[in-house]
Amino acid sequence: MKTLWGLPEKVIFCKKCVVSNQRPGTVPEFKNKSSKENSTKKSTIGFEDGICAACRYHEYKYDVVDWDSREKELLKLLDKHRSKDGSYDVVVPGSGGKDSAYVSHILKNKYGMNPLTVTWAPHSYTEIGWKNFISWIESGHDNFLITPDRSVHKKLTSISFKNLLHPFQPFIIGQKYIGPRIAKDYGINLVFYGENQAEGGSNLDWDQKTMPRNFFTGNSEELRIGGLNIKELSDHGISESDLNLYKPLKNISSDLEVHFMSYYRKWIPQENYYYAVENCGFKDNSIRSEGTYSTYASLDDKIDGFHYYTTYIKYGIGRATYDAASEIRNKHITREEGVSLVKKFDGEFPKRYYEHFLNYINVDENQFKEIIDKSRSDHIWDKVDGEWQLKHKVS
Ligand SMILES: [Zn+2]
């Protein structure tokens, strides 16, 4: 039996949402706060009594947290960093999607901060993504758009697709560093991201307020992209100087703090969407995203669909599962509705930008299929009459 990616062999679905225990990302060490050093250890989502960590976090978020006192904490933090001369006092990394638009806009208009927004460019902007980006800037923000060398970014994406079936890994690595990197370069000591990992169940520290420093600091020797270190990447024609934007940061001031807005204000993605529509000119897509029923999340990159398609192949968890699970936890739909949405849309092939994606990663159709099929674990997939089928489906 071939079990890849360190997954648990027995597949269990959450009793409350639609996610299974194959979802990656939980860091069990976080139960013990003193062991935050291990926070980058890869694992899968924690389950207790048949309920996933994200659902348990949401019970805490709705029933236990005192959001008024959290906002007071926020005001204290902002007052500590607020500039007196109009200079930038907070960096907000984002694409201009609903979440970053919400965070930057409330920081500026509700809390009187002077944010600098920073965007790590998508691989290939969609028309709607570019429009929303422009509307975000027009809603009253200065912005740095940081675009990595496209030839390097394409190569790294191709390597990560081939080695890890994770075409978004180089993007995610660059995105993680871009906020603190710009803050450091411009002497700004506060960075605000939107959602912390507890929201998706990837972190058992439910009160995660700040990003652990070892997420964005470190030595270049620790850098791995597509499973390769700097020396191995040079065999693919990528030199160390090509990798500046992907390297962990060094010599960061101890005054620099990276915080999550979802700790301070009750984080409800659909509410962020309504806020962004009303205040930042945000528009959803006229067509639903492939692989799901939703029209307003992750719209800006032509290859987004392949991120979710590859998670479907590796974990049996596609885009509709992520969307439905989040909407169940935030009480917008019932579990029953979620199950039928997953059955209808999960794993739908993202054909709209398929040719674009193949050209982007320089892989032909046969190679693509071969890489996909060798990335399927035996405990998740069965071949029946020549067709791949999930062995375990949510019900
Ligand atoms: Zn759950």
Residues whose N, C-alpha, C, O or C-beta is under 5 A from the ligand:
A	BS01	ZN	C14 K16 C17 C52 C55
